[in-house]
C-alpha cells in the first residue's frame, strides 16, 4: 500500500435531475477536449453501463464507474487515481440529480457524495426551459443544500431564445450567486433512448458524426476554458494505492461475450479478471463455435432486441449448452441469464435461447426491478462463499417463469432478484443472476471465479 498525493485536474458534470442534458454536455466536452489534444479520462457516477460506452468512443479510453453504494471510499479513490494514469484531465459524469441517493435521508450513492470523496469541483447542468427567476431559486437550493459540495458553476440547457438566455443567466448569477459557464439552446441533437436509457454506442453507425456535432454545440455555447480552469484548481487528492504485484496468470482462459447484444460490463470487472486469467472476447451473433476456454462470462445487454438473431445462431447455442453441461464455470448477469434460459418472449414473439437454465423470460413495458441490491449467499457458488454479502444493481423489464426445479445461490436482502426473494439460479457450475455485481466491491469474487475455472 502506498499513500500518494495526486494533482489531478478534474470536474464533475452533474445534473439537477435525469434527462437535463448532462450526458450530452459531458460527451461533448470530452470529444472537444480530445480534438484540442487533451488526453481525457472519463468516469461515470453510478451503476450505468450505457453512458460509459459513449465516453469510450468520445475519448478512446475506457470509462470507470464510481459508485459509492457498491464501492468503498478506498475503492473509488483507487480506481479513480489508477485509471487516470497518462491522462491530462478527468471528466466525471454524474447520474440522476446531484443529491439523489439510495435513501431518502442519507447521501449514500449520490453524485454529491462521490464529488466529496474526490474533492472534485461540480458544474451543474439544469433544464431552464420556460424558466427565468425560478431557475435562480432552484440553483440557490442546490448551492445551499450541502455547503461541502464544491459547486463552481452552472450550464443552463434548453433556452428558447437569446432574450431568454440573457434573462435566465442574469437571474442565476445575480440572485443565486452561481457562475454561469454556458447557456445552451434547445437540443439540436437528439440522443436516442429505449427502455434502459440511451441506445448503446455499439448500435450507432453514425457515432463520429454524432459526437462531433455535440462537441460543436459545446464549443459554441459553453465556456470550456473556464471549465478547464476550474478543473485545474481542484486540490491535491490523497489516495492509498495497492501496488502489490498481482498473481501470475495461471493459464486460465475466460470467454467473455462482448458485442452489440451483451455489452454491460464494468471495465474494472474485466481488469480484475485479467489479473489472473486471459480474456477471450466472443460474439454471440457471429461466432459459431466456442474457442478453447475454461469459463464463460455473459454480461447484461439487450438480448430482447436481438432475440431473433440469437435464436438463429443455433450452432453457438448448442455449444454453450454443452459447455454448461460439462460443469465448467459460467457466470451470467441479467441479459446473460435470459440468454441461458429456455426462451425469451418479446413483442415480436417467443424465441428459443440456450435452454440450459429452467426458466422462460418475458419482456414487459414497465420495469420489473430497479435499484441497488444486497444479497447473502445461502450456499457456496462460483462467485461467492457461504454467507458472503453481495452488493450490486438491478434494472430490467423482463420477468422469468421457472419451468422446473431450481436451486438458488442467493437470498435477497434488498432488491428483487428472480422471484422477489432469491437470485442466482444454479445448475452444474453455471449461475445466472439478475444482479449486476461490481468486482471491486469485493475482490474475492474475481479470484474465486478464476480459481473455479482452474479446477476444471
N, C-alpha and C positions, 0 to 999 in steps of 0.2 A: 504494500500500500504506500502511496506517495501523495503528500499534500502539495497541490500546485496552486499558484496564484496566477490566474489567466486573464490577459487583456483580450476580450472577445467583443468586437463590435456586434451589437445585437439589438433587435427590436421586435416586439410582439405586435402583430396586426390583429386587433380584437374587434368584436362587433357588439352592438347594443342588443342584438338578437340574431337568430338564424336568418339567412337569406337577405342580408342587408348589403351584400357585395364584398364581404371580406375576402372570399376566395378569389374573386376577380381582381381585387386590388393586390392581394398577396402574390398571385402568379404573374400579374402584370409587372409588379415591382421586381420580382425575381428575374423575369425574362429581360427586362430593360437593363438591369444592372449587369447581367451576363453579357448583353450586347455592348456594354461600356467597358468590358474587360474584367469585371469583378468575378471572383470565384465565390458563388453563393451557396451556403449550406442551408437547406430548407428543413424545417421541423413543423410538426402538426401537434397541437394540444388535443388530447382526447384519443379515442379508440378508432377514429375514422380510417378507412382503407383507401377511399377514392381520391380525396384531395392529395395525398402523398404521391399518387401516380401522376397527377398534373405537375406537382413540384419537380418530380424527377425529369419529366420531359422539358420543363422550363429551364432547369439548371444543369442537367447532366449528372446530378448527384442524388443518391437515394435519400429520401426524406425519412426522418425518425419521429416516432410517436412519443410524446411526453405526456404521460397520463398519471396524475397524482392519486387516482383511485387505485389503479392497478400496480403502480410502481412506487417504491420508496423514494424519499428525497435524495438519498445517495445514488440510487439507480438512475434517476432523472439527471442529476449533475454529471454522472459518469458517462452516460450515453451522449449527453449534450457536448461535453468537452472532448471526448474521444473522437466523435464524428465531425467535429469542427476542423480537425487537422487538415491543413492545406487550403483552407478557405479564407476569404477576406471579411465576410460578413455573414451573420446568421439572421435569417428571416423566419420568424416563428408565427405561423398562422393559428389563430385561436379557433374556438368552436362555440356554437350557440351564442349566448350572451356572456359578457365579461365575467359576471358574478354567478352565473348559473352553475349549480353543483349537483351532486348526487343526493343531497339532503336539503331540506327547506331552510335550515338554520346555519349549518357549518359550511365551510368553503371547499371541502374535500372534492377533488376532481375538477375544480374550476380553473378557468384561464387565469383569474386573479391569483390563485394560489401558485400556479406554475410560474407566473411572472415574478412573484416574490422569491420563490426558490432560486430563480435565475438572476435576480436583481436586475431585471430587464425593463427598459422603458416601454410604455404602451402607447400605441396610436390607435384611437378608437374610431371605427367606421360606423356611421349612422345613416339610416334611411330618413331623409328630411323631406320626402315628398309631401307637399301640401302643408308644410310647417314653416314658421319663421321664429317668433319669440318662444314658442313652445319647445323648439329644439334646444334653446338655451337652458330651459328648465330641466329637460331630460339630461342634457350633458352635465349640468351642475350636480344633479343627483349622482351620476356616475363618479364625478370628481370627489364628492364629499362622503360617499358611502364607505370607502376604505382609504384613509389617508396614506396607508403604506403602499398602495399601488402607485407606481410612478407614471401617472397619466401625463404624457408630454405633448399630446396634440390630437387633433381630430381630422377625419376626412368625411366630408358631408356628401352623401351619394344621392342621386336621383333628383337633382334640382330641375325645375321646369323651364327656367329662363335665366338670362343674365340678371334681370332685375331680382328675381327670386334668390339667385346665388348671392347677390350683394347684401340683401336683407338678412338672410339666414346666417351668413358669415359674420356680419356685424353683430348680430344678436348673440351668437355663441362666444365671440371674442370679448365683447363689452360686458355682457351680463353673466356669463359663466366663467370668464377669465381663462378660457382654453384656446390655445393657438390653433388656428385652422390651417392645415397643411395641404388641403385640396378640396375643391368643390367640383363634383363630377356630374355631368348631365345624365338624364335618364338613359338607361343602358342602351348602347348602340350594338352591343354584343350579347347574344342570348346564350347563356350556359344551359345545355340540355340536362333535364332531370328525369329520373324514373323513381321507382318506389324506395330505393335505398339511398337516394341522393342524386348527385351528379352522375351522368353517364360516364363510365370509366374512360381514362385516357387511351386504353387499349383499343377502344371501339371507335375512336375518332380518326378518320383518314385525313382530315384537314387540320391536324394539330398544330403544325408550324404556322399556318395561316391564322388560326385562331389565337395562338399565343402572341404572335406579332401584332395582331390587331388590338389585343388587350394591352400590350406594352405601349402601343401608340397612344391609347386613351390615358394611361397613367402618366406618360411623359408630358402630354398636353395639359392635363388638369391637376396634377399633383406636384408639389414642391419636393422633388426627390432629393435634391441637395440638402434640404432641411432634415429629411428623414435620415440621411447618411450622417449628418452632424449629430443628431440625437443618438443614433446607434453607436457612434464612436465615443460618446461621452458616458456610455454605460460603465459602471465601476468595475474594478477587477473582481473576478469570480474565484472564490476558493473552492477547490474540489479535491476529494480524495480519490485518486485513481488506482485501480488494481493493475499493477504492472507485472504480475506474476505470469510466467510463461504458460500458455495452455498446454494441455496434454498433447503428445504427438498423436497424429491421426492413426487409427488402428485398422486401416484398410477397410473401413466400413463405407459403403456407398448407399446413399439415401436418394430415392427418386422423388422429386418434387414436381407436382403438376402446376405449372405456371404459364398461363395462356389467357386468352380473352374470356374463357369460362371461369377459370379458377385463378384469381389474381389477388385475393385478400390475404396477404401475408405481412406481418410486421417484419421489416428488414432485419431488426435485431434478432428475431427468431431464427432467421436463416443464418445470420452471422454466428449465433451461438452454436447451431448445429455444425457449421463449417469449421469450428474449432476442433471438432472431434471426428468429423466424417467428411467425405467428398459428396457434394451435392450434384445430382444429375437432373437437369431440368427436362420435363416432359410436356407434351402437348396432347390434350385429351381428344382433340378433333383430328389431328393429322397423324399421330403415331398409331401404328397398327400392332406393335409388339413392344413389350416391356424389355428394357435392357437388363443387364446383369446387376441387380441392386439387392440390398439386404433388407430394405424397409421402404415404405411409401408414406408420403406426407401429402394429403389432399386438402388444400385450404378452402376458404369460402369464395363466393363469387355469385355468378348468375347462371346456374345450370338451367333455370326455367326459361331463360332467353334462348338457350342453345339446346333445349331438350331433344328436338328432332334430330339435330346433328349428332348429339351424344348417342341417341338410340341407333343411328345408322352405323356408328363405328362399333359394330358387333364384335369384331375380332379383338379389339382392345378391351372391351368389357369382359370378354371371356378370359383374357389374360389376367386382368385384375382379379376376377373371381378366383381363378386358380391360385394366384399369389396369396390372396387372403386365406384360402382353404389350406395352403401349405403351412400356415402357422407363423409365417414371417410377420413382423410388426407393421401395422398400418394404422396411421393416425389421421382421422378426417374431421374437419370442422365445418359445421353449418352446410354450405353448399356441397362439401365433400361427403358429409353424412347423407344428404339427399341422393347423391350420385351412387352411393353404395347400397341404397335401398332397392326395393323391387321395381318401383315405378314412381314417376313424377307426373302429377296431373296439373295442367295449366289451362288457360282459356282456349288453347288450341287443341286440347285433347289429352289423352294419357299416353305416356311414353315409357318404354322399358329402360331400366337403368341396370346397374351391375348385378343386382339381385342377391347380394351376399347377406346383407342385414335384413332381419324380418320386419320390415316396415314399408309402407307406402306413404308418399308425401303429396299433399295438395296445396296449391297456391291460393291465397285469398287476397282480396283488395285491401283489407286493413291489416296492419301488422299484428302478429300473434304474440310477439315478445319484443321488448325494447328496454335496454338499460344495463347497468352493471350487475354482475352476478357473483355470488360466492358459493362455492361448493365444498363438500367434505367427502373425501374418498372413503367409501364404505368398505372397499376391498382393494387390494393392490392391483395395479394395471400397468400398462407400458409407459405411462407418463407420471404416475403418482404412487406413493406408498400408502398403506392403510392409514386413515385419519388425516392425511395431508390436506391442507387448505389450498384450494384452487380459486384464483380470482381472475375474472375476465369480463367479457361483454357479450350481450346477445342483441341481435336486431334481425328479425326475419318475418317474412309474410307467409311462410309455409307452416303447415301443421301436419304432423305424422300420425298415422294409424298403425298400430302394431298388428302384424299378421301371424304372429306365433309367439312362443315363449321367448322372453327376453331377459338377459342378465345386464344389470347396470352397475357402473363403477362409482357413480357419484350421487350423493344426497344433496338436494338443492336447499341451501340455507337462505339464499336471496336469489331471485330470478325465476325462471320458468322451466328451462330445460326441455326435455322431450315430452313429459306428461304433467308438468307442474310441480313434481316432487323429486324427479330423478333425471339424470342425464348420463351420457357416456355409455351407450349401448355396446355391449361386448360380445364378440364371438371369435373363438380361437384367440389370436393375438391382434385382432382388429378392434379398434374402438372408434365410435362415431359420436360426436358431441355437437350440440348447438352452440356452446360457449366458444368464444374466441379467446385464447389464452396468450398473454404476453410472457415470453420465456424469461424476461428479466425480472418478472415478479417473483420468480423462484428458479434460480439457475439449475437446480437439481432436475428440473423437467427435461431439459435438453440432454443432460448427461444420462438420465435414466433411459430415455428413448434410444439413444445411441448404444448404450450398454445392452439393451434388449436385442437390438439389431445384431450386435456382435455375437450373441449366443446362438443365433440361428445359422 
